[in-house]
Amino acid sequence: MSTPHPLSATSYAARIAFVVELAERLHSYGTTAQRLEGAVTAVAQKLRLECEPWSNPTGLILTFSDPNRPLGDSDTTRVIRLPPGENDLYRLSETDRIAEEVMAGRLDLAAGHAALEQLDRPRSKRWRAMQVVAYGLAAGAVASLLRLPWLDIGVAAINGLMIGLLVDISGSRPRFKEALEAIAAMFAASMTVLVASFIAPLNQNTVIIASLIVLLPGLALTNAVNELTSQHLVSGTARFAGALTTVVKLAVGTVIALYLTELIGLQPQIRASRPQEAWVEWCGIAVAAYAFAVLFRAHRSDYPKVMAAAAGGYLISRFVGLAWGSPAGIFLAALTLTAVGNAYARWGNRPGAIIRVPGIIMLVPGSVSLRGLLSMIQQQDVNVGQDAVLAVLNILLALIAGLIFGNLLLPARRNL
């Protein structure tokens, strides 16, 4: 077996190419600006490069120089346009492992670059089918967490499954993808109204929101405020605007569907009923945890950790919230899962995102933001919108406080 070439023997251009490839992948796999920039800077230093990264949700600017050459003699800047990233815990973990092996000298840059490119192999039909099914499971599980009637749970699950199909179809149709949220909301709202009109009463808005749960930008809102608090103002502002745009598209699609069904004379039967026993909520927790493990694209060996983190975050916020109030529950859950994620990264030498991201997914304020906007539009009452904004702010503040103090409680040694 040949020994990897030392980094000092690798060309300047090859080192830049590896760092650029690494940065693009971290961005594509949903890494926030502060963590991406920290990781890229650390790798560049190991490769004997000076790098000034700048990340935003839709692109990267990377400026390189060789410290062994005169100032200004080797400056290179790469401007890269990228679509917003999506969480992919398996590929993020593999990217981190490859970077660690390159920095440790167990892989040369050529082999490391080839290993990164192997991550782009096409997804199997089975994998895509599991993603679609997970949309349905997540929607039904969230309806179960809310203890909705069985018909409501079934409608939400079927809506979620069909939305998963729409998401899968949109992957190869860029124009369709631009309108995906609005189309998905129109479909979910239309199906819900049809069932409530011809079969039996439903908790209309709650079923619609449960159906759309995976598309709601709660995690994006949390990441945006987190970036703002870490002084990544441009990235945080852009991510926040993107999250708000997603909420607006979901609300627009829902309102259009409700308006059209009203025009054709449908009169849905609406109720407010949550009759389920406690065991239904517990089953919902387990199913939701599994669904999010699939949707975050974790490796099968990581499913137990991802599921435990998702369920743990929800349970901490639930029981602490019952005792001391919802903000306290969300704060303690975020703090605990952040500290546990940092501990896992520190001693497990793997990305803490495997624990941290699923740990807060059931705490984020996506459903609250959509519910508030829908209520404000339906009732034409600004006061309702103000109440929704306050509710979202309370959740975001508690989450961000938990993330900040969790990092203080047990500082991370790794950026991911």
TORDRENSE-912442 format. One record per residue (C-alpha): x negated, y, z; residue in three letters. Coordinates in steps of 0.2 Angstrom, whole numbers, plus 5000, padded with zeros to 4 digits. Example, Ala and Ser with C-alpha at 12.3 -4.5 7.8 and 13.67 -1.06 7.14 Angstrom:
! TORDRENSE-912442
x = 4938 y = 4978 z = 5039 residu = ALA
x = 4932 y = 4995 z = 5036 residu = SER
***
This chain:
! TORDRENSE-912442
x = 5000 y = 5000 z = 5000 residu = MET
x = 4993 y = 5017 z = 4995 residu = SER
x = 4990 y = 5030 z = 5009 residu = THR
x = 5001 y = 5046 z = 5006 residu = PRO
x = 4991 y = 5061 z = 5000 residu = HIS
x = 4987 y = 5073 z = 5014 residu = PRO
x = 4997 y = 5089 z = 5013 residu = LEU
x = 4981 y = 5100 z = 5010 residu = SER
x = 4979 y = 5090 z = 4994 residu = ALA
x = 4996 y = 5094 z = 4988 residu = THR
x = 4998 y = 5108 z = 4975 residu = SER
x = 5006 y = 5125 z = 4981 residu = TYR
x = 5020 y = 5122 z = 4968 residu = ALA
x = 5024 y = 5105 z = 4974 residu = ALA
x = 5026 y = 5111 z = 4992 residu = ARG
x = 5038 y = 5125 z = 4987 residu = ILE
x = 5048 y = 5113 z = 4977 residu = ALA
x = 5050 y = 5101 z = 4992 residu = PHE
x = 5055 y = 5115 z = 5003 residu = VAL
x = 5068 y = 5122 z = 4990 residu = VAL
x = 5075 y = 5105 z = 4988 residu = GLU
x = 5077 y = 5102 z = 5007 residu = LEU
x = 5085 y = 5119 z = 5009 residu = ALA
x = 5098 y = 5116 z = 4996 residu = GLU
x = 5103 y = 5099 z = 5004 residu = ARG
x = 5104 y = 5106 z = 5021 residu = LEU
x = 5115 y = 5120 z = 5014 residu = HIS
x = 5126 y = 5107 z = 5004 residu = SER
x = 5128 y = 5097 z = 5020 residu = TYR
x = 5136 y = 5111 z = 5030 residu = GLY
x = 5122 y = 5117 z = 5040 residu = THR
x = 5125 y = 5135 z = 5048 residu = THR
x = 5113 y = 5149 z = 5043 residu = ALA
x = 5103 y = 5150 z = 5059 residu = GLN
x = 5100 y = 5131 z = 5060 residu = ARG
x = 5096 y = 5130 z = 5041 residu = LEU
x = 5083 y = 5144 z = 5042 residu = GLU
x = 5075 y = 5137 z = 5058 residu = GLY
x = 5073 y = 5120 z = 5050 residu = ALA
x = 5066 y = 5127 z = 5033 residu = VAL
x = 5054 y = 5138 z = 5043 residu = THR
x = 5048 y = 5124 z = 5053 residu = ALA
x = 5045 y = 5112 z = 5038 residu = VAL
x = 5036 y = 5126 z = 5028 residu = ALA
x = 5024 y = 5129 z = 5042 residu = GLN
x = 5020 y = 5110 z = 5043 residu = LYS
x = 5017 y = 5111 z = 5024 residu = LEU
x = 5005 y = 5126 z = 5026 residu = ARG
x = 5017 y = 5138 z = 5018 residu = LEU
x = 5024 y = 5155 z = 5024 residu = GLU
x = 5042 y = 5155 z = 5020 residu = CYS
x = 5056 y = 5169 z = 5024 residu = GLU
x = 5073 y = 5160 z = 5021 residu = PRO
x = 5089 y = 5169 z = 5020 residu = TRP
x = 5105 y = 5159 z = 5020 residu = SER
x = 5123 y = 5164 z = 5016 residu = ASN
x = 5138 y = 5152 z = 5013 residu = PRO
x = 5136 y = 5153 z = 4994 residu = THR
x = 5117 y = 5154 z = 4991 residu = GLY
x = 5099 y = 5155 z = 4997 residu = LEU
x = 5085 y = 5167 z = 4995 residu = ILE
x = 5068 y = 5159 z = 4999 residu = LEU
x = 5052 y = 5169 z = 4998 residu = THR
x = 5035 y = 5159 z = 4999 residu = PHE
x = 5017 y = 5164 z = 5000 residu = SER
x = 5001 y = 5154 z = 5003 residu = ASP
x = 4992 y = 5160 z = 5019 residu = PRO
x = 4975 y = 5154 z = 5011 residu = ASN
x = 4977 y = 5167 z = 4997 residu = ARG
x = 4976 y = 5186 z = 4997 residu = PRO
x = 4992 y = 5195 z = 5003 residu = LEU
x = 5003 y = 5197 z = 4988 residu = GLY
x = 4993 y = 5185 z = 4977 residu = ASP
x = 5005 y = 5170 z = 4978 residu = SER
x = 5022 y = 5177 z = 4983 residu = ASP
x = 5036 y = 5167 z = 4975 residu = THR
x = 5055 y = 5170 z = 4977 residu = THR
x = 5068 y = 5158 z = 4973 residu = ARG
x = 5087 y = 5164 z = 4972 residu = VAL
x = 5099 y = 5150 z = 4972 residu = ILE
x = 5117 y = 5150 z = 4970 residu = ARG
x = 5127 y = 5136 z = 4979 residu = LEU
x = 5145 y = 5132 z = 4983 residu = PRO
x = 5150 y = 5132 z = 5001 residu = PRO
x = 5143 y = 5116 z = 5010 residu = GLY
x = 5154 y = 5102 z = 5016 residu = GLU
x = 5149 y = 5092 z = 5032 residu = ASN
x = 5141 y = 5076 z = 5027 residu = ASP
x = 5133 y = 5068 z = 5043 residu = LEU
x = 5125 y = 5053 z = 5034 residu = TYR
x = 5116 y = 5063 z = 5021 residu = ARG
x = 5111 y = 5077 z = 5034 residu = LEU
x = 5104 y = 5063 z = 5045 residu = SER
x = 5094 y = 5055 z = 5030 residu = GLU
x = 5088 y = 5072 z = 5024 residu = THR
x = 5081 y = 5076 z = 5042 residu = ASP
x = 5073 y = 5058 z = 5043 residu = ARG
x = 5064 y = 5061 z = 5026 residu = ILE
x = 5058 y = 5078 z = 5031 residu = ALA
x = 5051 y = 5071 z = 5047 residu = GLU
x = 5042 y = 5057 z = 5038 residu = GLU
x = 5034 y = 5070 z = 5026 residu = VAL
x = 5029 y = 5081 z = 5040 residu = MET
x = 5021 y = 5066 z = 5050 residu = ALA
x = 5012 y = 5061 z = 5034 residu = GLY
x = 5021 y = 5044 z = 5032 residu = ARG
x = 5027 y = 5050 z = 5015 residu = LEU
x = 5019 y = 5061 z = 5002 residu = ASP
x = 5029 y = 5075 z = 4994 residu = LEU
x = 5032 y = 5066 z = 4978 residu = ALA
x = 5039 y = 5051 z = 4988 residu = ALA
x = 5049 y = 5062 z = 4999 residu = GLY
x = 5056 y = 5072 z = 4984 residu = HIS
x = 5061 y = 5055 z = 4976 residu = ALA
x = 5070 y = 5049 z = 4992 residu = ALA
x = 5080 y = 5065 z = 4993 residu = LEU
x = 5086 y = 5063 z = 4975 residu = GLU
x = 5091 y = 5045 z = 4979 residu = GLN
x = 5104 y = 5053 z = 4991 residu = LEU
x = 5114 y = 5059 z = 4975 residu = ASP
x = 5119 y = 5042 z = 4969 residu = ARG
x = 5137 y = 5041 z = 4965 residu = PRO
x = 5150 y = 5037 z = 4978 residu = ARG
x = 5159 y = 5021 z = 4976 residu = SER
x = 5178 y = 5019 z = 4973 residu = LYS
x = 5179 y = 5011 z = 4990 residu = ARG
x = 5171 y = 5026 z = 4998 residu = TRP
x = 5183 y = 5038 z = 4989 residu = ARG
x = 5198 y = 5027 z = 4994 residu = ALA
x = 5193 y = 5028 z = 5012 residu = MET
x = 5192 y = 5047 z = 5011 residu = GLN
x = 5209 y = 5048 z = 5004 residu = VAL
x = 5216 y = 5036 z = 5018 residu = VAL
x = 5207 y = 5046 z = 5031 residu = ALA
x = 5217 y = 5062 z = 5026 residu = TYR
x = 5233 y = 5052 z = 5029 residu = GLY
x = 5227 y = 5045 z = 5046 residu = LEU
x = 5221 y = 5062 z = 5052 residu = ALA
x = 5238 y = 5070 z = 5048 residu = ALA
x = 5248 y = 5056 z = 5056 residu = GLY
x = 5236 y = 5056 z = 5071 residu = ALA
x = 5238 y = 5075 z = 5074 residu = VAL
x = 5257 y = 5073 z = 5074 residu = ALA
x = 5255 y = 5059 z = 5086 residu = SER
x = 5244 y = 5070 z = 5098 residu = LEU
x = 5258 y = 5083 z = 5097 residu = LEU
x = 5271 y = 5069 z = 5102 residu = ARG
x = 5282 y = 5072 z = 5087 residu = LEU
x = 5296 y = 5059 z = 5083 residu = PRO
x = 5291 y = 5044 z = 5072 residu = TRP
x = 5299 y = 5052 z = 5056 residu = LEU
x = 5289 y = 5067 z = 5058 residu = ASP
x = 5273 y = 5057 z = 5061 residu = ILE
x = 5277 y = 5047 z = 5045 residu = GLY
x = 5280 y = 5062 z = 5034 residu = VAL
x = 5264 y = 5070 z = 5040 residu = ALA
x = 5254 y = 5055 z = 5037 residu = ALA
x = 5262 y = 5053 z = 5019 residu = ILE
x = 5259 y = 5071 z = 5015 residu = ASN
x = 5241 y = 5069 z = 5021 residu = GLY
x = 5238 y = 5054 z = 5010 residu = LEU
x = 5244 y = 5063 z = 4995 residu = MET
x = 5234 y = 5079 z = 4999 residu = ILE
x = 5219 y = 5067 z = 5000 residu = GLY
x = 5223 y = 5061 z = 4983 residu = LEU
x = 5223 y = 5080 z = 4977 residu = LEU
x = 5207 y = 5083 z = 4985 residu = VAL
x = 5199 y = 5068 z = 4976 residu = ASP
x = 5206 y = 5073 z = 4960 residu = ILE
x = 5200 y = 5091 z = 4962 residu = SER
x = 5182 y = 5085 z = 4963 residu = GLY
x = 5180 y = 5084 z = 4945 residu = SER
x = 5191 y = 5099 z = 4940 residu = ARG
x = 5184 y = 5115 z = 4946 residu = PRO
x = 5199 y = 5126 z = 4941 residu = ARG
x = 5211 y = 5115 z = 4950 residu = PHE
x = 5199 y = 5115 z = 4965 residu = LYS
x = 5201 y = 5134 z = 4966 residu = GLU
x = 5219 y = 5133 z = 4969 residu = ALA
x = 5218 y = 5117 z = 4979 residu = LEU
x = 5224 y = 5124 z = 4996 residu = GLU
x = 5239 y = 5133 z = 4989 residu = ALA
x = 5244 y = 5118 z = 4979 residu = ILE
x = 5242 y = 5106 z = 4994 residu = ALA
x = 5252 y = 5118 z = 5005 residu = ALA
x = 5266 y = 5119 z = 4992 residu = MET
x = 5267 y = 5100 z = 4991 residu = PHE
x = 5267 y = 5097 z = 5010 residu = ALA
x = 5280 y = 5110 z = 5013 residu = ALA
x = 5291 y = 5104 z = 4998 residu = SER
x = 5291 y = 5086 z = 5004 residu = MET
x = 5295 y = 5091 z = 5022 residu = THR
x = 5310 y = 5102 z = 5017 residu = VAL
x = 5316 y = 5088 z = 5006 residu = LEU
x = 5315 y = 5075 z = 5020 residu = VAL
x = 5323 y = 5088 z = 5032 residu = ALA
x = 5337 y = 5091 z = 5020 residu = SER
x = 5342 y = 5074 z = 5015 residu = PHE
x = 5336 y = 5062 z = 5028 residu = ILE
x = 5335 y = 5069 z = 5046 residu = ALA
x = 5329 y = 5084 z = 5055 residu = PRO
x = 5311 y = 5088 z = 5057 residu = LEU
x = 5299 y = 5100 z = 5067 residu = ASN
x = 5297 y = 5109 z = 5050 residu = GLN
x = 5282 y = 5120 z = 5053 residu = ASN
x = 5273 y = 5108 z = 5065 residu = THR
x = 5274 y = 5094 z = 5052 residu = VAL
x = 5268 y = 5105 z = 5038 residu = ILE
x = 5253 y = 5111 z = 5049 residu = ILE
x = 5249 y = 5093 z = 5054 residu = ALA
x = 5250 y = 5088 z = 5035 residu = SER
x = 5237 y = 5101 z = 5031 residu = LEU
x = 5226 y = 5098 z = 5046 residu = ILE
x = 5210 y = 5093 z = 5036 residu = VAL
x = 5211 y = 5108 z = 5025 residu = LEU
x = 5212 y = 5121 z = 5039 residu = LEU
x = 5196 y = 5131 z = 5042 residu = PRO
x = 5195 y = 5130 z = 5060 residu = GLY
x = 5177 y = 5124 z = 5060 residu = LEU
x = 5172 y = 5137 z = 5047 residu = ALA
x = 5180 y = 5151 z = 5059 residu = LEU
x = 5170 y = 5144 z = 5073 residu = THR
x = 5154 y = 5143 z = 5063 residu = ASN
x = 5157 y = 5161 z = 5057 residu = ALA
x = 5158 y = 5168 z = 5074 residu = VAL
x = 5143 y = 5158 z = 5080 residu = ASN
x = 5133 y = 5165 z = 5066 residu = GLU
x = 5138 y = 5182 z = 5070 residu = LEU
x = 5133 y = 5180 z = 5088 residu = THR
x = 5116 y = 5174 z = 5083 residu = SER
x = 5114 y = 5190 z = 5073 residu = GLN
x = 5116 y = 5182 z = 5056 residu = HIS
x = 5128 y = 5196 z = 5051 residu = LEU
x = 5130 y = 5194 z = 5032 residu = VAL
x = 5132 y = 5175 z = 5033 residu = SER
x = 5144 y = 5176 z = 5047 residu = GLY
x = 5155 y = 5189 z = 5039 residu = THR
x = 5155 y = 5180 z = 5023 residu = ALA
x = 5160 y = 5163 z = 5031 residu = ARG
x = 5173 y = 5172 z = 5041 residu = PHE
x = 5181 y = 5180 z = 5025 residu = ALA
x = 5180 y = 5163 z = 5017 residu = GLY
x = 5190 y = 5155 z = 5031 residu = ALA
x = 5203 y = 5169 z = 5032 residu = LEU
x = 5205 y = 5167 z = 5013 residu = THR
x = 5208 y = 5148 z = 5015 residu = THR
x = 5221 y = 5152 z = 5028 residu = VAL
x = 5230 y = 5164 z = 5017 residu = VAL
x = 5230 y = 5152 z = 5002 residu = LYS
x = 5238 y = 5139 z = 5013 residu = LEU
x = 5251 y = 5151 z = 5020 residu = ALA
x = 5255 y = 5157 z = 5002 residu = VAL
x = 5257 y = 5140 z = 4996 residu = GLY
x = 5269 y = 5135 z = 5010 residu = THR
x = 5279 y = 5151 z = 5009 residu = VAL
x = 5281 y = 5149 z = 4990 residu = ILE
x = 5288 y = 5131 z = 4993 residu = ALA
x = 5300 y = 5137 z = 5006 residu = LEU
x = 5306 y = 5151 z = 4995 residu = TYR
x = 5309 y = 5140 z = 4980 residu = LEU
x = 5318 y = 5127 z = 4990 residu = THR
x = 5329 y = 5140 z = 4998 residu = GLU
x = 5333 y = 5147 z = 4980 residu = LEU
x = 5339 y = 5130 z = 4974 residu = ILE
x = 5350 y = 5129 z = 4990 residu = GLY
x = 5342 y = 5116 z = 5001 residu = LEU
x = 5346 y = 5118 z = 5019 residu = GLN
x = 5333 y = 5109 z = 5030 residu = PRO
x = 5338 y = 5103 z = 5047 residu = GLN
x = 5325 y = 5110 z = 5059 residu = ILE
x = 5323 y = 5104 z = 5077 residu = ARG
x = 5310 y = 5106 z = 5091 residu = ALA
x = 5308 y = 5089 z = 5098 residu = SER
x = 5293 y = 5080 z = 5106 residu = ARG
x = 5300 y = 5064 z = 5113 residu = PRO
x = 5285 y = 5052 z = 5112 residu = GLN
x = 5277 y = 5042 z = 5127 residu = GLU
x = 5260 y = 5046 z = 5133 residu = ALA
x = 5253 y = 5030 z = 5124 residu = TRP
x = 5257 y = 5038 z = 5107 residu = VAL
x = 5245 y = 5052 z = 5111 residu = GLU
x = 5232 y = 5040 z = 5116 residu = TRP
x = 5234 y = 5030 z = 5100 residu = CYS
x = 5233 y = 5047 z = 5091 residu = GLY
x = 5217 y = 5051 z = 5099 residu = ILE
x = 5209 y = 5035 z = 5093 residu = ALA
x = 5215 y = 5036 z = 5076 residu = VAL
x = 5210 y = 5054 z = 5074 residu = ALA
x = 5193 y = 5050 z = 5080 residu = ALA
x = 5191 y = 5037 z = 5067 residu = TYR
x = 5198 y = 5048 z = 5053 residu = ALA
x = 5186 y = 5062 z = 5057 residu = PHE
x = 5171 y = 5049 z = 5057 residu = ALA
x = 5176 y = 5045 z = 5040 residu = VAL
x = 5179 y = 5063 z = 5034 residu = LEU
x = 5163 y = 5069 z = 5041 residu = PHE
x = 5155 y = 5055 z = 5031 residu = ARG
x = 5145 y = 5048 z = 5045 residu = ALA
x = 5135 y = 5031 z = 5043 residu = HIS
x = 5145 y = 5016 z = 5049 residu = ARG
x = 5132 y = 5014 z = 5063 residu = SER
x = 5136 y = 5031 z = 5069 residu = ASP
x = 5155 y = 5029 z = 5070 residu = TYR
x = 5155 y = 5024 z = 5089 residu = PRO
x = 5145 y = 5040 z = 5093 residu = LYS
x = 5155 y = 5051 z = 5082 residu = VAL
x = 5172 y = 5044 z = 5088 residu = MET
x = 5167 y = 5046 z = 5106 residu = ALA
x = 5162 y = 5064 z = 5103 residu = ALA
x = 5178 y = 5068 z = 5095 residu = ALA
x = 5189 y = 5060 z = 5108 residu = ALA
x = 5178 y = 5066 z = 5122 residu = GLY
x = 5179 y = 5084 z = 5117 residu = GLY
x = 5198 y = 5083 z = 5116 residu = TYR
x = 5200 y = 5074 z = 5132 residu = LEU
x = 5189 y = 5086 z = 5142 residu = ILE
x = 5199 y = 5101 z = 5135 residu = SER
x = 5215 y = 5092 z = 5138 residu = ARG
x = 5213 y = 5087 z = 5156 residu = PHE
x = 5203 y = 5103 z = 5162 residu = VAL
x = 5215 y = 5113 z = 5153 residu = GLY
x = 5230 y = 5106 z = 5163 residu = LEU
x = 5220 y = 5110 z = 5179 residu = ALA
x = 5213 y = 5127 z = 5175 residu = TRP
x = 5220 y = 5133 z = 5159 residu = GLY
x = 5217 y = 5130 z = 5140 residu = SER
x = 5202 y = 5142 z = 5138 residu = PRO
x = 5193 y = 5134 z = 5153 residu = ALA
x = 5196 y = 5117 z = 5145 residu = GLY
x = 5190 y = 5122 z = 5128 residu = ILE
x = 5175 y = 5131 z = 5136 residu = PHE
x = 5169 y = 5116 z = 5146 residu = LEU
x = 5172 y = 5104 z = 5131 residu = ALA
x = 5161 y = 5114 z = 5120 residu = ALA
x = 5148 y = 5117 z = 5133 residu = LEU
x = 5147 y = 5098 z = 5137 residu = THR
x = 5147 y = 5092 z = 5119 residu = LEU
x = 5134 y = 5105 z = 5114 residu = THR
x = 5122 y = 5099 z = 5128 residu = ALA
x = 5125 y = 5081 z = 5124 residu = VAL
x = 5121 y = 5085 z = 5106 residu = GLY
x = 5105 y = 5093 z = 5110 residu = ASN
x = 5101 y = 5079 z = 5122 residu = ALA
x = 5104 y = 5067 z = 5108 residu = TYR
x = 5093 y = 5077 z = 5096 residu = ALA
x = 5079 y = 5079 z = 5109 residu = ARG
x = 5078 y = 5061 z = 5114 residu = TRP
x = 5086 y = 5052 z = 5100 residu = GLY
x = 5076 y = 5062 z = 5087 residu = ASN
x = 5091 y = 5063 z = 5076 residu = ARG
x = 5102 y = 5078 z = 5071 residu = PRO
x = 5112 y = 5084 z = 5086 residu = GLY
x = 5126 y = 5088 z = 5073 residu = ALA
x = 5131 y = 5070 z = 5074 residu = ILE
x = 5138 y = 5073 z = 5091 residu = ILE
x = 5141 y = 5092 z = 5091 residu = ARG
x = 5151 y = 5094 z = 5075 residu = VAL
x = 5164 y = 5080 z = 5079 residu = PRO
x = 5164 y = 5085 z = 5097 residu = GLY
x = 5172 y = 5102 z = 5093 residu = ILE
x = 5183 y = 5098 z = 5078 residu = ILE
x = 5199 y = 5095 z = 5088 residu = MET
x = 5196 y = 5111 z = 5098 residu = LEU
x = 5195 y = 5123 z = 5083 residu = VAL
x = 5209 y = 5136 z = 5080 residu = PRO
x = 5213 y = 5132 z = 5062 residu = GLY
x = 5231 y = 5126 z = 5066 residu = SER
x = 5234 y = 5141 z = 5077 residu = VAL
x = 5229 y = 5153 z = 5064 residu = SER
x = 5241 y = 5145 z = 5051 residu = LEU
x = 5255 y = 5144 z = 5063 residu = ARG
x = 5254 y = 5162 z = 5068 residu = GLY
x = 5253 y = 5168 z = 5050 residu = LEU
x = 5268 y = 5157 z = 5044 residu = LEU
x = 5278 y = 5163 z = 5059 residu = SER
x = 5274 y = 5182 z = 5055 residu = MET
x = 5279 y = 5180 z = 5037 residu = ILE
x = 5295 y = 5170 z = 5041 residu = GLN
x = 5301 y = 5181 z = 5055 residu = GLN
x = 5294 y = 5197 z = 5047 residu = GLN
x = 5288 y = 5202 z = 5064 residu = ASP
x = 5271 y = 5210 z = 5067 residu = VAL
x = 5272 y = 5206 z = 5085 residu = ASN
x = 5272 y = 5188 z = 5082 residu = VAL
x = 5256 y = 5190 z = 5071 residu = GLY
x = 5248 y = 5199 z = 5086 residu = GLN
x = 5251 y = 5185 z = 5097 residu = ASP
x = 5244 y = 5173 z = 5085 residu = ALA
x = 5228 y = 5184 z = 5083 residu = VAL
x = 5226 y = 5184 z = 5102 residu = LEU
x = 5228 y = 5165 z = 5103 residu = ALA
x = 5215 y = 5162 z = 5090 residu = VAL
x = 5203 y = 5175 z = 5098 residu = LEU
x = 5205 y = 5166 z = 5115 residu = ASN
x = 5201 y = 5149 z = 5107 residu = ILE
x = 5186 y = 5156 z = 5097 residu = LEU
x = 5179 y = 5165 z = 5113 residu = LEU
x = 5180 y = 5150 z = 5123 residu = ALA
x = 5172 y = 5139 z = 5110 residu = LEU
x = 5158 y = 5151 z = 5106 residu = ILE
x = 5155 y = 5154 z = 5125 residu = ALA
x = 5154 y = 5135 z = 5127 residu = GLY
x = 5141 y = 5133 z = 5112 residu = LEU
x = 5130 y = 5147 z = 5119 residu = ILE
x = 5130 y = 5141 z = 5137 residu = PHE
x = 5128 y = 5123 z = 5131 residu = GLY
x = 5112 y = 5128 z = 5122 residu = ASN
x = 5106 y = 5137 z = 5138 residu = LEU
x = 5110 y = 5122 z = 5149 residu = LEU
x = 5100 y = 5111 z = 5138 residu = LEU
x = 5090 y = 5120 z = 5124 residu = PRO
x = 5088 y = 5111 z = 5108 residu = ALA
x = 5071 y = 5106 z = 5102 residu = ARG
x = 5077 y = 5103 z = 5084 residu = ARG
x = 5086 y = 5115 z = 5073 residu = ASN
x = 5098 y = 5102 z = 5066 residu = LEU
***
